[in-house]
Amino acid sequence: QVQLVESGGGLVQPGGSLRLSCAASGRFSSINRMAWYRQAPGKERELVATIIGGTITNDADSVKGRFTISRDYGKHTAFLQMNSLSLDDPAVYYCNADMLIMSTWTNYWGQGTQVTVSS
């Protein structure tokens, strides 16, 4: 069974940092695009950052200069380094990836990890 498992969420004070991880497991041949989304209560899911090959895109203007997406290709893992967290950042953060399974590209979501920012 193919799955994405996020970890690293938690409670942090304003100005603090967290590093989220997203590990892909199961039987797949390749992973193309990996991305992080977030969804705050009462709001739509928002694309935060994307990484495809060596190209990184910070899709949310609010995180530019503070969040960095990266990837360990050998371990099929993506990361989101979040610095200078603010009271606007709390949300459930989701990993998303396009994975090649049996010659078919399929999009997968992780279960999400909660990020809380509070003093």
KAPEPE-V377504 format. One record per helix or strand. SS is the DSSP state (hx for helix, st for strand). FROM is the first residue (numbers start at 1). TO is the last residue. If there is no record, write none. Layout:
SS;FROM;TO / SS;FROM;TO
//
This chain:
st;3;7 / st;10;12 / st;18;25 / st;30;39 / st;46;52 / st;55;58 / hx;61;63 / st;67;72 / st;77;82 / st;91;101 / st;104;109 / st;113;117
//
